[in-house]
């Protein structure tokens, strides 16, 4: 744990894992943005943290790099398992919704939507080619 000068702990372990004290921001949330190469000031602003809180988080991550990275990988795996569970659970529901007929008079809107989807898919295909 990283204490401040008045001995308050800035990084605590909660049921959600390592968390910045006084917030609902986990170190794994910070890690997500660090991995995406966000600068520390942007991370601070995104989570509405103080300079002291972001500095404590970054310091804790740096000091405990091996432990944090191992926990972070577990968090990522857990997130993926949860995503897959809900995707599978809702697959039939979304298929039923997609198969429902469109409301009369919205043909133009649906055609425009399909055109936009096709354009995005083409752009994505070009990007990854």
Protein Blocks (a to p, Z undefined) as FASTA:
>chain_A
ZZdfkopafbdcdfkbpcdehiabdfklmmmmmmnopafklmmmmnopafklmmmmmmmm
mmmmmmmmmmmmmmmmmmmmmmmmmmmmmmmmmmmmmmpccdehilmmmmmmmmmmmmmm
mmmmmmmZZ
